[in-house]
C-alpha cells in the first residue's frame, strides 16, 4: 500500500469517527423556589472565609428550597447560582455567582439544600435573590 493510500485510509477513518453520533448532553434549566435559610447546626458550622491567605471568622447557613426539573429525565451536576445580600443590602458573597451544585435533580419538584459560608462581619438577615440552577442530562463529572 502506497503512502497516498495510507493517508487516504487515515483521512477516511478520521472523517468516519468525526461523523459518528455522540450522546447528547443537553443543558437543562432548573427553577429554584421557596427559598429559606437557617444557621448551620454546630457540626456543620465550623469553617472559615479565606481572603489573601488569612482566616477570618465566618457564619454558616443552609439554604433550602424547591428545585423544579421540567424534563422527564434526571438532571445531573446542576450548578446553583444566586446572589446573597446582608441586612445592609451589601453582597454577602461578592464576586461569586456560583454558590454550589446539586448532584442530581429528579424529574418534577424536589427539595434541595446547599451550604454557604458568609463572613461574620456581614449582618443577617440575608436576602436571597436571582437563584437558579442548570445541569446536564447525563453525568459530566467523575
N, C-alpha and C positions, 0 to 999 in steps of 0.2 A: 504494500500500500504506500503510495507516494505521500509526500509531505502535504500536498494540496488536499488529498482525500482525507488525511488525518484531521487537518484543520476544518474541513467541511463537516466531518463527523462530529468534532467537538462543538462547532458552532450550532449544528442541528440539535445536539443533546442539550446545550445551554438554552436554546430557544424553546425546546420542549419543556424543560424544567421551569422556565420563566412563565410559560403559558399555563402550567398546571394550576388548578384551582386551589386556593388556600382557605383554611377555615375562617369564616367571618367572625371578627371580633368587633362588635359594634359598641360604641359609647352610648350609654343609657342614662338619661337624667332621672334622678330620684328626688321627689319632693319631700322636704322636711317640715313638719308642722308640730303644733302643740309643744313648743319648746319651753323647758323649765330648767332651772339649775339649782343645785344644793351643794353645800360644802361636802368635801370628801370625808368618808369615815377615817378615823385616825390611822388605820393600817395603809390607806392609800395616800394620805395627806403628806407623807414625807417626800420632799422634793425641793428643788431649788430652781431659780431662774438665773441662768448664767449670761453674763454680758462682759466681754473683754477679759475673760478668764477669771472673773470674780464670782463668788457665790453670794447671792442675795436672798433674803427671806422671801418666801412665796406662799400663796394661797392656792389650794387645790379645789377644783369644782368639778362636779359631774353634770354634764348636760344631757337631759333625757328628752325624748320626743317620739314622734311617729315618722317612719320612713315609708313612702308610698312608691312602690315599683309598679309602673303601669304595664309591664310586659307579662307574658305568660311563663317566662323563664327567670331563674335566679340571676341576680347581678352580683358580680364579684369585684373585690378590691375597689370599692366606691370611696373616692376621696371626698371628705367633708370640708366645705368651705363656709366661712361666715365671718362676721365682724362682731367683736365683743367690746362694749364700752363700759367705763366705770360710772360712778354716781355723778361725776362732773362732766360726763359726755366725752371724755378723753378715751382714745383707743387703749384698751387694756392689754392687747397683744398687737403692738404696732408692727408694721411691715410683714405681716403674715396673714395670708388669706386662707391657706390650707391649715386646718386645725387637727385633723386625724383622718382615719379611714375606717370603713366598715368592711369586714372580711366578706360577708355575704348578706344580701338583702333578698328575701324570698318574694315571689310574686304577691301583689296585694299590699296591704298595710301592716306593718310590724313595728314593734318598739325598738328603740336604739338607745345606747348610752355611750358617750365619749367623755374622756377626761381632759381637762385643760389646766394649765398652771398659769397663774397671774401674779405679777409682782405684789408683795404685801403692801406697797405704797399706793396701789390702785384701790380706792374705797368702793365697797359694794353699796347699793345694789348694782348688779350688772344689767346691761341691756344687750339682748341678743338680736342681731339683725342680719338680713340677707343670707340666711342659711340655705344651702343646697348641697347636693351630692351628685356625683356622676361616677359610673363604674362600667364594667365590661360584661359581655355575655359569656365569657369563659375566663378562667384564671389567667392572670398575666404575670403574677409574682410567684416565685417558688420559695 
